[in-house]
Amino acid sequence: QVHLVESGGGLVQPGGSLNLSCAASGSIFSISIYTMAWYRQAPGKQRELVATITSGFSTNYADSVKGRFTISRDNAKNTVYLQMNSLKPEDTAVYYCRMVVAGRIYWGQGTQVTVSP
């Protein structure tokens, strides 16, 4: 069993920044060999992929966040981050951390990000 716990969400004005964290624990010794991902789900919309980071630190981003969001990882802390800059109202959503271990998908409980004046 793997546990993912997100934190760092909140209310921010347009143009502001937030840094989300996702801490992994449980039956894995280290996240180092796994691709980690951030997703988000806005009200009334499907959950969508925001960013991924591989074990080799290669990153990929949704077009809507390129140049504004940065995904990173600290394997020693079993933690993945999502630095979000220049936030827009359309970034408002619940943000989830995801990883796949032995073919099983694990999600965190999510952290709410609200971008509003």
C-alpha positions in Angstrom: 0.0 0.0 0.0 1.3 3.4 -1.0 0.1 6.7 0.6 0.3 10.0 -1.2 -0.4 13.2 0.7 -0.6 16.5 -1.1 -0.3 19.9 0.6 0.3 23.5 -0.3 -3.0 24.5 -1.9 -4.9 27.6 -1.0 -6.5 30.8 -2.2 -4.3 33.0 -4.4 -4.9 36.1 -6.5 -4.3 35.9 -10.3 -0.7 36.3 -11.1 0.3 34.7 -7.8 2.3 31.6 -7.0 1.9 28.4 -5.0 4.1 25.4 -4.4 2.4 22.1 -4.0 4.0 19.1 -2.3 3.2 15.4 -2.5 4.8 13.1 0.0 4.9 9.4 -0.6 5.0 6.7 2.1 4.0 3.1 2.7 5.2 0.0 1.0 7.8 1.7 -1.2 11.3 2.4 0.0 11.9 5.2 -2.4 10.1 7.0 -5.2 13.3 7.2 -7.2 12.4 4.5 -9.8 8.9 5.8 -10.5 7.4 8.4 -12.7 5.4 10.8 -10.7 2.5 12.9 -12.0 0.3 15.8 -11.0 -3.3 15.9 -12.2 -6.1 18.4 -11.6 -9.8 18.4 -11.7 -11.9 21.5 -12.0 -15.6 21.5 -11.0 -17.7 19.8 -13.7 -14.7 18.8 -15.7 -12.7 15.6 -16.2 -9.4 15.0 -14.3 -6.5 16.1 -16.5 -2.8 15.6 -16.6 -0.8 18.6 -15.6 2.8 17.4 -15.4 5.0 14.4 -15.1 8.6 13.7 -14.1 10.4 10.4 -14.8 12.9 8.6 -12.7 15.5 10.2 -15.0 14.1 13.7 -14.2 12.6 14.2 -17.7 9.5 16.4 -17.5 6.4 16.9 -19.5 3.7 19.5 -19.2 0.2 20.2 -20.4 0.2 23.0 -23.0 -2.0 25.1 -20.7 0.7 25.2 -18.0 3.9 25.2 -20.0 6.2 28.0 -19.0 4.3 28.7 -15.8 4.5 25.4 -13.8 7.5 23.4 -12.8 7.5 19.8 -11.6 10.4 18.6 -9.5 11.3 15.7 -7.2 13.4 15.1 -4.1 14.0 11.3 -3.9 15.7 11.5 -0.6 12.5 13.0 0.9 10.1 10.8 -1.2 8.5 14.1 -2.3 7.4 15.6 -5.6 6.7 19.3 -6.1 4.7 21.5 -8.4 5.7 25.1 -8.5 2.9 27.1 -10.0 3.6 30.7 -11.1 1.5 33.3 -12.9 -1.6 31.5 -11.8 -4.9 32.2 -13.7 -8.5 31.7 -12.6 -8.7 28.7 -15.0 -6.1 27.0 -12.9 -8.6 26.6 -10.1 -9.0 22.9 -9.4 -8.3 20.1 -7.0 -4.7 19.0 -7.6 -3.8 15.3 -7.2 -0.6 13.4 -7.1 -0.4 10.1 -8.8 2.0 7.2 -9.1 1.8 3.6 -10.5 3.4 0.9 -8.5 3.4 -2.7 -9.8 0.6 -1.9 -12.1 -1.6 -0.3 -9.4 -2.5 3.3 -9.6 -2.3 5.4 -6.4 -3.8 8.8 -5.9 -3.5 11.3 -3.1 -6.6 12.9 -1.5 -6.0 16.2 -3.4 -5.4 19.8 -2.4 -7.6 22.7 -3.5 -6.2 25.5 -5.5 -8.4 28.6 -5.9 -7.3 31.5 -8.1 -9.5 34.5 -7.5 -9.3 38.3 -7.1 
